């Protein structure tokens, strides 16, 4: 951290000399007679900041947006630990803990297995989460938000164009929060370095980043039954959550990852301007990521079953992947964009030892291997074009060699009904292996050892989606999915311990989400509602039938319009259902059908302000629990958000 801040301030002090001056400064000369000119004795150099439209954010898909420092209700939704709109997610009690999923999205396009410890990936920055920039002057953003009890969260970001063709950014997002409950401390860090470069003739372009992340959570196994009774009794002495007894206070888990990513291409044919008749470029993508997930505990606990070692043990899972892709993209003004690509992924997942279990009833000695290791080679392509008023795009990929089969087919068409009204429809068909920790897992706890790689079939998903973007009408999303060979964690019937399962029945998932904001004078109402329906095998994919969120707020400009004020209430509600439970050993959620959760509102009050480029946020979360108590728990007794007052600030500085 010390090295980061030293480098951060060195970059700020030197940035004024590195930024290209043609966009960043204007010289204004004055004469005593009123005629403008360049007279050295009377010359005054005034700095004029370029318009905000010149500050560009470029995504990995090459989509470009402008740096936005406005204060809207969408910014309020994103002012949280994830810095994303958490609609459809339910956060645990302490900042930095995981989130339960209320709304499911079946849009996976990868043909490889998912990584281990998915509940730790909400704040794990993926390739698509890293942006690149084009800026006339340096930009700094500092994000601060209070945490629970002892601790804070901070996200410090700095980016600069060293020249018009070379951009560099550095950032660190850190959190430490003790939490209100026993043994629930969180400590996380996301450090990222990113850069982009292009030659003067634009023939060669490159985006690259390096990211190092560590996400540590203390685990307590949830509240004991007596503690849940004390909590729901509304006894005032238990308003101090640290008095509630947890299952254990000697465990923690951590997800640690480092990634190097390079995406570069060279244009062989065509001119650099976008209206050229044709162009041909070849490119290469390199992505090497090394993760490990570890669960460690001082003393084994009976709630997870028997253990090989009774004290001071660590379950470590390594997950290494190296991805290389070669691609060629041909662009034609009439034919559109055509892409061909081939990629190879080397994977190495597993453990340091082989586990040989006792002989079963059939006299067979089961052997749990220690590695899933190999190389997947896949080929595919894509297409984009505009035909009349319809934009079409598609992509396909299939694994041709390797131990994991898989394919993905995606197609989308968009039509602009009007400049502010766009309708789109898409189709997705995906076949991919189950996640690594479903296929193979080893642990000190006997129950958490399995090898399903030889028997599990690919998870096959088919999804039809439609979307209407029309702010003056309604923003509407609808999707219908069928999932075969759905894989999940659940409780075994015999021992009631967590295990991996795969169903043979097809599951159907229907989802419709509508959003509309209505403004009357200085008041506004932003409302979102989601309807979900699941059919097929019951008790496997549990979702609330209805989830809704509404914000009623007031905005005004005060103090001669120097301060922008935004204040109001946000209410979230979902129908009662069997919310998934959390397992700290796997860092995964599992299906439970013994207890329904939900059926009451969650109410927040907020006051947000903006002064120039500084945005100040004040929020009182979960007001109803302050007056009516809270019985909001998942099956194993993990508490969700209590009443709390939060404060934070986002400061943007344009040099």
LUMZA-643034 format. One line per 5 residues: number of its first residue (from 1); their letters; for each residue x, y, z of C-alpha. Coordinates in steps of 0.05 Angstrom, whole numbers, plus 5000, padded with zeros to 4 digits. Layout:
// LUMZA-643034
NUM) A) X:Y:Z ~ ...
END
This chain:
// LUMZA-643034
1) XXXXX) 5000:5000:5000 ~ 5057:5049:5016 ~ 5090:5035:4949 ~ 5024:5045:4914 ~ 5011:5114:4944
6) XXXXX) 5083:5137:4931 ~ 5075:5118:4858 ~ 5006:5149:4857 ~ 5031:5218:4879 ~ 5092:5215:4834
11) XXXXX) 5047:5204:4775 ~ 5002:5262:4794 ~ 5060:5311:4801 ~ 5092:5290:4735 ~ 5028:5283:4695
16) XXXXX) 5022:5356:4674 ~ 5086:5349:4632 ~ 5066:5282:4602 ~ 4997:5299:4577 ~ 4991:5322:4505
21) XXXXX) 4979:5398:4505 ~ 4938:5407:4442 ~ 4875:5385:4477 ~ 4892:5405:4548 ~ 4912:5478:4544
26) XXXXX) 4899:5542:4507 ~ 4942:5605:4509 ~ 4904:5670:4513 ~ 4945:5734:4501 ~ 4920:5806:4517
31) XXXXX) 4943:5875:4496 ~ 4930:5939:4534 ~ 4890:5965:4475 ~ 4843:5907:4478 ~ 4867:5871:4416
36) XXXXX) 4884:5798:4428 ~ 4954:5775:4410 ~ 5017:5742:4436 ~ 5057:5795:4472 ~ 5108:5764:4518
41) XXXXX) 5104:5818:4572 ~ 5029:5813:4578 ~ 5017:5741:4561 ~ 4972:5703:4608 ~ 4970:5627:4603
46) XXXXX) 4901:5603:4623 ~ 4884:5530:4630 ~ 4819:5511:4597 ~ 4795:5441:4611 ~ 4771:5404:4550
51) XXXXX) 4698:5384:4546 ~ 4677:5322:4584 ~ 4661:5288:4518 ~ 4736:5283:4505 ~ 4746:5237:4565
56) XXXXX) 4734:5167:4538 ~ 4726:5100:4572 ~ 4737:5040:4526 ~ 4714:4970:4545 ~ 4745:4904:4526
61) XXXXX) 4692:4899:4471 ~ 4716:4966:4444 ~ 4651:5001:4465 ~ 4664:5074:4483 ~ 4629:5117:4534
66) XXXXX) 4645:5185:4565 ~ 4669:5195:4636 ~ 4607:5210:4676 ~ 4607:5251:4741 ~ 4532:5264:4745
71) XXXXX) 4490:5245:4805 ~ 4430:5203:4786 ~ 4389:5148:4819 ~ 4432:5098:4780 ~ 4494:5125:4815
76) XXXXX) 4460:5115:4882 ~ 4447:5042:4864 ~ 4520:5033:4847 ~ 4548:5065:4910 ~ 4565:5000:4946
81) XXXXX) 4622:4952:4956 ~ 4615:4921:4887 ~ 4606:4989:4854 ~ 4551:4957:4812 ~ 4476:4958:4814
86) XXXXX) 4459:4901:4862 ~ 4388:4891:4839 ~ 4375:4816:4844 ~ 4429:4806:4897 ~ 4420:4802:4972
91) XXXXX) 4483:4822:5012 ~ 4505:4788:5077 ~ 4511:4826:5142 ~ 4582:4852:5134 ~ 4612:4891:5077
96) XXXXX) 4657:4846:5036 ~ 4618:4783:5050 ~ 4582:4746:4994 ~ 4513:4758:4963 ~ 4455:4711:4953
101) XXXXX) 4424:4710:4884 ~ 4351:4728:4876 ~ 4348:4735:4800 ~ 4383:4684:4755 ~ 4415:4698:4687
106) XXXXX) 4430:4639:4641 ~ 4474:4675:4592 ~ 4541:4638:4598 ~ 4578:4635:4531 ~ 4643:4601:4554
111) XXXXX) 4655:4528:4536 ~ 4702:4516:4595 ~ 4685:4499:4668 ~ 4672:4555:4717 ~ 4723:4569:4771
116) XXXXX) 4722:4548:4843 ~ 4689:4587:4900 ~ 4637:4625:4860 ~ 4609:4661:4920 ~ 4676:4698:4925
121) XXXXX) 4672:4722:4853 ~ 4622:4778:4862 ~ 4681:4825:4877 ~ 4732:4787:4835 ~ 4749:4831:4775
126) XXXXX) 4745:4792:4710 ~ 4774:4811:4642 ~ 4711:4848:4622 ~ 4713:4890:4686 ~ 4779:4925:4666
131) XXXXX) 4771:4988:4624 ~ 4819:5028:4582 ~ 4820:5103:4571 ~ 4834:5160:4523 ~ 4842:5226:4559
136) XXXXX) 4864:5297:4543 ~ 4886:5308:4616 ~ 4899:5262:4675 ~ 4839:5238:4715 ~ 4836:5216:4788
141) XXXXX) 4778:5184:4824 ~ 4776:5170:4899 ~ 4720:5129:4928 ~ 4709:5122:5003 ~ 4653:5089:5041
146) XXXXX) 4646:5072:5114 ~ 4644:4999:5135 ~ 4616:4962:5195 ~ 4648:4975:5263 ~ 4723:4980:5251
151) XXXXX) 4745:4991:5180 ~ 4734:5028:5115 ~ 4731:5015:5041 ~ 4771:5054:4990 ~ 4779:5053:4915
156) XXXXX) 4834:5098:4888 ~ 4843:5106:4813 ~ 4889:5147:4769 ~ 4897:5147:4694 ~ 4938:5189:4645
161) XXXXX) 4954:5191:4572 ~ 5029:5193:4568 ~ 5020:5213:4496 ~ 4958:5215:4450 ~ 4971:5142:4434
166) XXXXX) 4993:5114:4502 ~ 4947:5109:4563 ~ 4965:5083:4631 ~ 4921:5071:4693 ~ 4933:5046:4763
171) XXXXX) 4882:5031:4817 ~ 4873:4997:4884 ~ 4808:4977:4917 ~ 4814:4956:4989 ~ 4768:4938:5046
176) XXXXX) 4774:4919:5119 ~ 4711:4912:5161 ~ 4704:4879:5229 ~ 4629:4869:5224 ~ 4576:4868:5278
181) XXXXX) 4576:4793:5290 ~ 4629:4749:5321 ~ 4687:4727:5276 ~ 4661:4759:5211 ~ 4720:4804:5192
186) XXXXX) 4730:4817:5118 ~ 4795:4840:5086 ~ 4800:4847:5010 ~ 4845:4880:4959 ~ 4841:4889:4883
191) XXXXX) 4903:4920:4851 ~ 4903:4933:4777 ~ 4950:4962:4725 ~ 4925:4974:4655 ~ 4950:5006:4591
196) XXXXX) 4933:5015:4518 ~ 4977:5034:4459 ~ 4968:5047:4385 ~ 5017:5068:4332 ~ 5011:5134:4296
201) XXXXX) 4980:5102:4234 ~ 4934:5059:4278 ~ 4959:4995:4246 ~ 4979:4965:4312 ~ 4937:4970:4376
206) XXXXX) 4944:4936:4444 ~ 4905:4933:4509 ~ 4938:4899:4569 ~ 4929:4894:4644 ~ 4957:4861:4705
211) XXXXX) 4911:4847:4764 ~ 4926:4819:4833 ~ 4868:4804:4880 ~ 4859:4773:4949 ~ 4791:4765:4983
216) XXXXX) 4793:4740:5055 ~ 4733:4727:5099 ~ 4731:4700:5170 ~ 4678:4646:5175 ~ 4635:4630:5236
221) XXXXX) 4587:4578:5209 ~ 4526:4622:5222 ~ 4487:4634:5286 ~ 4469:4578:5332 ~ 4395:4561:5340
226) XXXXX) 4392:4595:5408 ~ 4422:4658:5378 ~ 4369:4660:5324 ~ 4315:4655:5376 ~ 4347:4711:5416
231) XXXXX) 4353:4754:5354 ~ 4281:4745:5331 ~ 4254:4756:5401 ~ 4269:4831:5394 ~ 4302:4830:5463
236) XXXXX) 4339:4897:5466 ~ 4401:4866:5499 ~ 4414:4829:5434 ~ 4415:4892:5393 ~ 4489:4885:5405
241) XXXXX) 4501:4831:5353 ~ 4568:4811:5382 ~ 4530:4777:5440 ~ 4499:4726:5393 ~ 4534:4658:5394
246) XXXXX) 4561:4631:5329 ~ 4579:4560:5311 ~ 4654:4570:5312 ~ 4706:4625:5314 ~ 4769:4594:5284
251) XXXXX) 4759:4589:5209 ~ 4771:4633:5148 ~ 4774:4625:5073 ~ 4811:4664:5019 ~ 4808:4670:4944
256) XXXXX) 4873:4696:4914 ~ 4887:4708:4841 ~ 4936:4741:4793 ~ 4922:4754:4719 ~ 4963:4778:4660
261) XXXXX) 4922:4797:4599 ~ 4944:4822:4530 ~ 4899:4835:4470 ~ 4934:4863:4409 ~ 4923:4865:4334
266) XXXXX) 4956:4890:4270 ~ 4919:4917:4209 ~ 4946:4886:4146 ~ 4898:4918:4096 ~ 4855:4980:4094
271) XXXXX) 4860:5052:4119 ~ 4855:5075:4190 ~ 4790:5115:4182 ~ 4725:5079:4198 ~ 4694:5091:4130
276) XXXXX) 4745:5051:4091 ~ 4716:5002:4041 ~ 4751:4943:4072 ~ 4804:4923:4123 ~ 4838:4861:4149
281) XXXXX) 4871:4853:4216 ~ 4902:4795:4253 ~ 4906:4792:4328 ~ 4927:4752:4389 ~ 4897:4747:4459
286) XXXXX) 4938:4722:4517 ~ 4906:4710:4585 ~ 4943:4675:4641 ~ 4909:4670:4709 ~ 4933:4634:4771
291) XXXXX) 4883:4627:4828 ~ 4880:4589:4893 ~ 4823:4581:4942 ~ 4838:4559:5014 ~ 4795:4542:5073
296) XXXXX) 4832:4538:5140 ~ 4808:4521:5209 ~ 4839:4509:5277 ~ 4792:4454:5302 ~ 4746:4410:5260
301) XXXXX) 4672:4420:5273 ~ 4620:4364:5276 ~ 4569:4403:5235 ~ 4610:4386:5172 ~ 4617:4312:5191
306) XXXXX) 4679:4272:5206 ~ 4749:4297:5190 ~ 4815:4265:5174 ~ 4854:4315:5216 ~ 4823:4345:5278
311) XXXXX) 4864:4409:5284 ~ 4903:4461:5245 ~ 4886:4440:5174 ~ 4882:4476:5108 ~ 4842:4456:5046
316) XXXXX) 4877:4488:4986 ~ 4851:4485:4914 ~ 4894:4511:4857 ~ 4863:4534:4792 ~ 4911:4555:4736
321) XXXXX) 4890:4572:4665 ~ 4930:4599:4606 ~ 4890:4621:4545 ~ 4918:4637:4476 ~ 4875:4659:4418
326) XXXXX) 4893:4676:4346 ~ 4841:4713:4305 ~ 4831:4748:4239 ~ 4777:4801:4227 ~ 4755:4823:4157
331) XXXXX) 4713:4886:4152 ~ 4676:4905:4089 ~ 4630:4965:4080 ~ 4578:4922:4047 ~ 4590:4852:4073
336) XXXXX) 4600:4871:4146 ~ 4650:4844:4197 ~ 4672:4772:4194 ~ 4717:4740:4247 ~ 4753:4673:4250
341) XXXXX) 4790:4650:4313 ~ 4824:4590:4343 ~ 4843:4584:4416 ~ 4879:4537:4463 ~ 4868:4535:4539
346) XXXXX) 4916:4499:4585 ~ 4883:4484:4652 ~ 4912:4455:4715 ~ 4862:4448:4772 ~ 4869:4407:4835
351) XXXXX) 4908:4387:4896 ~ 4976:4361:4918 ~ 4955:4291:4939 ~ 4913:4232:4916 ~ 4859:4208:4964
356) XXXXX) 4846:4133:4971 ~ 4782:4120:5010 ~ 4758:4058:5046 ~ 4728:3998:5009 ~ 4654:4008:4995
361) XXXXX) 4598:3957:5000 ~ 4616:3926:4933 ~ 4688:3915:4954 ~ 4715:3972:4910 ~ 4767:4019:4937
366) XXXXX) 4751:4090:4913 ~ 4808:4133:4888 ~ 4800:4209:4886 ~ 4851:4238:4837 ~ 4887:4302:4852
371) XXXXX) 4885:4337:4784 ~ 4843:4357:4725 ~ 4897:4377:4675 ~ 4900:4384:4600 ~ 4891:4430:4540
376) XXXXX) 4826:4449:4504 ~ 4830:4471:4432 ~ 4770:4507:4403 ~ 4753:4542:4338 ~ 4699:4592:4323
381) XXXXX) 4678:4656:4289 ~ 4633:4716:4291 ~ 4594:4763:4245 ~ 4567:4834:4250 ~ 4530:4876:4199
386) XXXXX) 4475:4927:4190 ~ 4421:4908:4140 ~ 4374:4966:4129 ~ 4353:4987:4199 ~ 4371:4921:4231
391) XXXXX) 4437:4907:4266 ~ 4455:4834:4269 ~ 4511:4798:4304 ~ 4529:4726:4317 ~ 4584:4682:4346
396) XXXXX) 4598:4608:4350 ~ 4652:4564:4381 ~ 4664:4490:4390 ~ 4716:4450:4428 ~ 4751:4405:4379
401) XXXXX) 4803:4370:4423 ~ 4813:4359:4497 ~ 4778:4323:4554 ~ 4721:4374:4557 ~ 4670:4378:4502
406) XXXXX) 4630:4441:4491 ~ 4599:4489:4442 ~ 4566:4557:4441 ~ 4521:4590:4389 ~ 4496:4661:4397
411) XXXXX) 4455:4707:4352 ~ 4425:4776:4362 ~ 4385:4825:4321 ~ 4369:4898:4340 ~ 4320:4947:4309
416) XXXXX) 4314:5022:4324 ~ 4240:5037:4328 ~ 4260:5109:4341 ~ 4325:5144:4362 ~ 4308:5131:4435
421) XXXXX) 4271:5065:4427 ~ 4310:5001:4409 ~ 4283:4931:4406 ~ 4330:4870:4405 ~ 4322:4795:4407
426) XXXXX) 4375:4741:4417 ~ 4383:4666:4420 ~ 4436:4627:4457 ~ 4453:4553:4458 ~ 4510:4532:4504
431) XXXXX) 4540:4466:4525 ~ 4595:4468:4576 ~ 4623:4424:4632 ~ 4602:4433:4704 ~ 4645:4477:4748
436) XXXXX) 4713:4449:4770 ~ 4691:4440:4843 ~ 4631:4399:4820 ~ 4676:4353:4780 ~ 4731:4344:4832
441) XXXXX) 4739:4366:4904 ~ 4783:4346:4963 ~ 4777:4369:5036 ~ 4798:4350:5106 ~ 4725:4335:5119
446) XXXXX) 4708:4265:5094 ~ 4642:4286:5063 ~ 4673:4339:5018 ~ 4712:4291:4974 ~ 4685:4270:4906
451) XXXXX) 4705:4255:4834 ~ 4647:4267:4787 ~ 4688:4282:4724 ~ 4677:4212:4694 ~ 4601:4214:4704
456) XXXXX) 4575:4285:4698 ~ 4546:4306:4632 ~ 4554:4375:4602 ~ 4505:4428:4626 ~ 4463:4449:4566
461) XXXXX) 4428:4516:4564 ~ 4382:4545:4511 ~ 4358:4616:4521 ~ 4312:4662:4481 ~ 4315:4735:4502
466) XXXXX) 4282:4800:4482 ~ 4295:4871:4504 ~ 4261:4938:4494 ~ 4300:5001:4512 ~ 4250:5058:4514
471) XXXXX) 4256:5105:4573 ~ 4194:5144:4555 ~ 4154:5079:4550 ~ 4186:5023:4591 ~ 4251:4985:4593
476) XXXXX) 4233:4912:4586 ~ 4274:4848:4590 ~ 4247:4779:4579 ~ 4281:4711:4574 ~ 4260:4638:4571
481) XXXXX) 4313:4585:4587 ~ 4315:4510:4587 ~ 4372:4477:4626 ~ 4390:4403:4619 ~ 4437:4367:4667
486) XXXXX) 4432:4425:4716 ~ 4488:4418:4769 ~ 4480:4444:4839 ~ 4501:4436:4911 ~ 4450:4408:4959
491) XXXXX) 4440:4366:5022 ~ 4447:4291:5019 ~ 4385:4253:5042 ~ 4423:4207:5089 ~ 4472:4252:5127
496) XXXXX) 4442:4321:5111 ~ 4512:4344:5090 ~ 4529:4386:5029 ~ 4547:4349:4966 ~ 4546:4359:4890
501) XXXXX) 4487:4335:4848 ~ 4466:4334:4776 ~ 4393:4327:4756 ~ 4370:4287:4695 ~ 4306:4328:4687
506) XXXXX) 4301:4391:4646 ~ 4289:4456:4684 ~ 4252:4514:4652 ~ 4264:4586:4675 ~ 4222:4645:4654
511) XXXXX) 4241:4716:4673 ~ 4209:4784:4657 ~ 4237:4850:4683 ~ 4206:4918:4673 ~ 4235:4986:4692
516) XXXXX) 4205:5056:4687 ~ 4223:5124:4716 ~ 4170:5177:4722 ~ 4187:5249:4738 ~ 4138:5302:4761
521) XXXXX) 4170:5368:4776 ~ 4226:5357:4826 ~ 4200:5289:4847 ~ 4214:5223:4812 ~ 4195:5150:4820
526) XXXXX) 4241:5096:4793 ~ 4210:5027:4796 ~ 4235:4958:4774 ~ 4197:4893:4780 ~ 4218:4821:4761
531) XXXXX) 4173:4761:4752 ~ 4205:4691:4753 ~ 4176:4623:4742 ~ 4211:4555:4747 ~ 4182:4490:4723
536) XXXXX) 4210:4419:4718 ~ 4240:4384:4777 ~ 4220:4420:4840 ~ 4265:4442:4897 ~ 4328:4450:4856
541) XXXXX) 4326:4520:4826 ~ 4290:4562:4877 ~ 4273:4634:4861 ~ 4224:4686:4887 ~ 4163:4694:4843
546) XXXXX) 4166:4769:4847 ~ 4222:4818:4863 ~ 4212:4892:4861 ~ 4250:4956:4878 ~ 4224:5026:4879
551) XXXXX) 4257:5093:4895 ~ 4216:5156:4909 ~ 4262:5216:4912 ~ 4267:5291:4908 ~ 4320:5332:4871
556) XXXXX) 4337:5406:4873 ~ 4394:5455:4865 ~ 4410:5497:4926 ~ 4457:5554:4946 ~ 4454:5589:4878
561) XXXXX) 4456:5522:4844 ~ 4524:5506:4874 ~ 4497:5443:4908 ~ 4455:5388:4875 ~ 4411:5351:4925
566) XXXXX) 4380:5282:4917 ~ 4341:5251:4975 ~ 4287:5198:4983 ~ 4270:5126:5000 ~ 4285:5060:4967
571) XXXXX) 4242:5000:4981 ~ 4258:4929:4960 ~ 4212:4869:4967 ~ 4210:4797:4945 ~ 4160:4742:4957
576) XXXXX) 4178:4688:5008 ~ 4215:4627:4981 ~ 4269:4576:5000 ~ 4330:4620:4996 ~ 4395:4583:4983
581) XXXXX) 4440:4569:5043 ~ 4515:4583:5047 ~ 4572:4533:5057 ~ 4638:4564:5082 ~ 4681:4504:5063
586) XXXXX) 4664:4508:4989 ~ 4648:4583:4990 ~ 4586:4563:4950 ~ 4511:4567:4960 ~ 4470:4503:4965
591) XXXXX) 4396:4487:4958 ~ 4355:4481:5021 ~ 4280:4469:5023 ~ 4265:4472:5097 ~ 4255:4546:5110
596) XXXXX) 4223:4603:5071 ~ 4253:4673:5074 ~ 4224:4739:5050 ~ 4155:4769:5045 ~ 4171:4836:5078
601) XXXXX) 4202:4902:5053 ~ 4273:4927:5060 ~ 4272:5003:5067 ~ 4330:5051:5058 ~ 4332:5127:5066
606) XXXXX) 4385:5167:5028 ~ 4411:5238:5022 ~ 4460:5249:4965 ~ 4495:5314:4945 ~ 4540:5338:4890
611) XXXXX) 4587:5398:4893 ~ 4625:5407:4828 ~ 4658:5339:4816 ~ 4648:5314:4887 ~ 4590:5268:4904
616) XXXXX) 4571:5256:4976 ~ 4527:5197:4997 ~ 4490:5187:5063 ~ 4446:5126:5073 ~ 4406:5095:5130
621) XXXXX) 4399:5022:5109 ~ 4343:4974:5128 ~ 4302:5023:5168 ~ 4247:4973:5183 ~ 4295:4930:5225
626) XXXXX) 4308:4990:5269 ~ 4235:4993:5290 ~ 4205:4924:5279 ~ 4264:4876:5289 ~ 4290:4827:5237
631) XXXXX) 4280:4753:5225 ~ 4318:4754:5160 ~ 4363:4692:5159 ~ 4383:4637:5111 ~ 4376:4565:5132
636) XXXXX) 4442:4556:5168 ~ 4432:4621:5206 ~ 4475:4670:5167 ~ 4448:4740:5181 ~ 4434:4790:5127
641) XXXXX) 4437:4866:5130 ~ 4416:4901:5195 ~ 4399:4974:5205 ~ 4461:5015:5193 ~ 4480:5086:5175
646) XXXXX) 4532:5093:5120 ~ 4571:5152:5093 ~ 4614:5158:5032 ~ 4644:5203:4979 ~ 4667:5199:4907
651) XXXXX) 4715:5253:4885 ~ 4736:5262:4813 ~ 4794:5307:4795 ~ 4810:5329:4724 ~ 4879:5360:4720
END
